[in-house]
Amino acid sequence: MMEPSAYLLLSGILFGIGVTGVVARKNALIILMSVEIMLNAVNVAFIAIGSYLGDVTGGVFAFMVMTVAAAEAAVGLAILIAIYRLKETIDITELSVLKW
Amino acid sequence: MEPILFIVFGAIAVGGSIMVVTRRHPLASALYLILTLFAVAALFVLRQAHFLAAIQVIVYAGAVVVLFIFVIMLINVPESRLPVERLTGVRFLAVIVAGLLILEGALVARRFGLAGTPAADSGSVEAVGRALFTDYLLAFEVTSVLLLAAVIGAIALAKKKI
């Protein structure tokens, strides 16, 4: 049996990689995928702590996170399709209409 | 046995997610994302969360990533019109800040110092199902409303004319 801090460390690493993807990339599709990585990292932490405490709540919360991730991907990609139809680009630096 | 498998699948997950973030073409990223999600599902199995591992493979790798690949092929940005990305200035700083974030997470995780205990029945289909349909029934039902809202929102956004 391993201690859960190793899982927490892995979760932190995955989350950091996801943050890098969101901040450093320009391609909107890859940014959405990085968000998925971040949500997955959180799930790893939930499951690790949940099984350490012998409590099912961690699993239930991970389930909720997965639901939100699926909804987020569906709506995010729909927005992306609408933007591409309008602007013919998925480069987020060119999508600055709302920028003051 | 668990430490070896943890290291193997953890390394696959970290390597895969690095590839997701660094690939130029989004389709390559999506395929590496599948690899990462499978590795994470294996980690769930290591933590006795079998139900969540199955959901991870079915919902994430089976539905979400397929949706991503659908959209990538639907909008089909030609190779020449993909955004040109170089590691300069602010974006280089972003990588450093993410590194610091990981370091901070590592320090916090070390401070936790949790000793391993034998996992109780915390992730089987029966345990999760029982919790979902008793203690978290309201949250579970609200989830269905959320999904319905997402479906309607996605259709309304992506359709040319409603």
Interface residues (C-beta under 8 A of the other chain):
Chain A: M1 M2 E3 P4 S5 A6 Y7 L8 L9 L10 S11 G12 I13 L14 F15 G16 I17 G18 V19 T20 G21 V23 A24 R25 K26 N27 L29 I30 L32 M33 S34 E36 I37 N40 N43 V44 I47 A48 G50 S51 Y52 L53 G54 D55 V56 T57 G58 G59 V60 A62 F63 M64 M66 T67 V68 A69 A70 A71 E72 A73 A74 V75 L77 A78 I79 L80 I81 A82 Y84 R85 T89 I90 D91 I92 T93
Chain B: E2 P3 F6 G10 A13 V14 S17 I18 V20 V21 R23 P26 S29 A30 L33 T36 L37 V40 L43 F44 R47 Q48 A49 F51 L52 I55 Q56 V59 Y60 A63 V64 L67 F68 V71 I72 L74 I75 V77 R81 L82 P83 E85 L87 R91 A94 V95 V97 A98 G99 L101 I102 E104 G105 A106 V108 A109 R110 F112 G113 L114 A115 G116 T117 P118 A119 A120 D121 S122 G123 A127 V128 R130 A131 L132 D135 Y136 A139 T143 L146 L147 A149 A150 V151 G153 A154 I155 A156 L157 A158 K160
